[in-house]
Amino acid sequence: MAVGDILKAMMDSEGDTAEFDRQKASYLWSEIVGEYINRHTVRRYVADDTLHVFISSGPLKSELGFMIPSIIEQLNNALGKRIIKKIQIH
C-alpha cells in the first residue's frame, strides 16, 4: 500500500477530508491554468467552496473572468469530486 493510500484511508476514517480537498484545489490551480497565469498569481486560497485568486495583471483578471466555468470544471475533475463552486478573482 502506498503512503498516499494510507494517508487517504486515515483521513477518510477521521472524516476530515474537506480541508485536504481545499488545499489540493489551491495547489492544482497552477497545473490547471499553466505557467503563464501562475506567474501572475500572487496568492490563492479556498474558503468554503470558493477559490480566491489574487492576480497581479489587470488585463489577465479580465481574461480569467471568461475562463472561470472551465477552470472550475477542470479543478473538480482533477479532484474527483465537486469541491469548488466559485472562483473569485482579486
N, C-alpha and C positions, 0 to 999 in steps of 0.2 A: 504494500500500500504506500502510495506517495505521500510526502509531507502535506501537500495541498489537500489531499483527500482526508487526511487525519484532521487537519485544521477545520475543514468544512464540516466533517462529522461532529467535531466538538461544538462548533457554533450552532449547528442545527439542533444538537441536543440541548444547548443552553437557550435556544430560541432568540438569539441576538444577532441575526444576520443583517438587520436593517442598516446599522452603522457601517458594517463592512461593505455592503452593497453601495452605499452612498460614497464611501471613499473610493471604491473601484470605479464608479461612474465618473468621479472627478479625475481619476488617473487616466481613464480611457479617452478623455477629451482630446489629448494630444495625438493619440492614434487615429481617432475618427477624423479630425479636421486637418491633419497634416502639419508638416514642419513650418510652412509659411505663417499660417494662422497662429500656431502655437508660439512662434517667436514674438507675436504681438499680444499674447495673453499674459497679463500681468499677475493675475490671481484668479483662482476658481475654487468654489466650494459648493456643497449641496446642503440645502436646508429643506427639510421635509421632502417634497417631491420636485423641488426646483433647483436646477443647476444655475448658479450665479457665476458669470464670467466677466472679468474686467479686461477690456481690450484697449490698447494704447493708441489705436488708429481710428479716427472718426469715420473715414470712408469705409473701413473694414467693418465697423459696427453696423453700418447700413447694409452692407452686403450680407452679413451674417443673419440679419433680420429675415431675409428671404429664405435662408437655408435651415432655419430652426426646425421645422417639421421633419425634414430629412435627417438632421443630426439627432433629434430625439429618437427617431425610429432606429437609427444605426446604433446608438448607445444602448437602447433597450434590447436590441437583438444581440449585441455583444455580451450583455449581462445575462441574457436568457430569461428575463422577466421584466415587467413594466415597473421600473423604479422612478424614472424621470418622466414627468408630465409636462414640465415647462422649463424653458431656458430664459433667463433674464440676462441681457447683455448690458453691461455698465460701461 
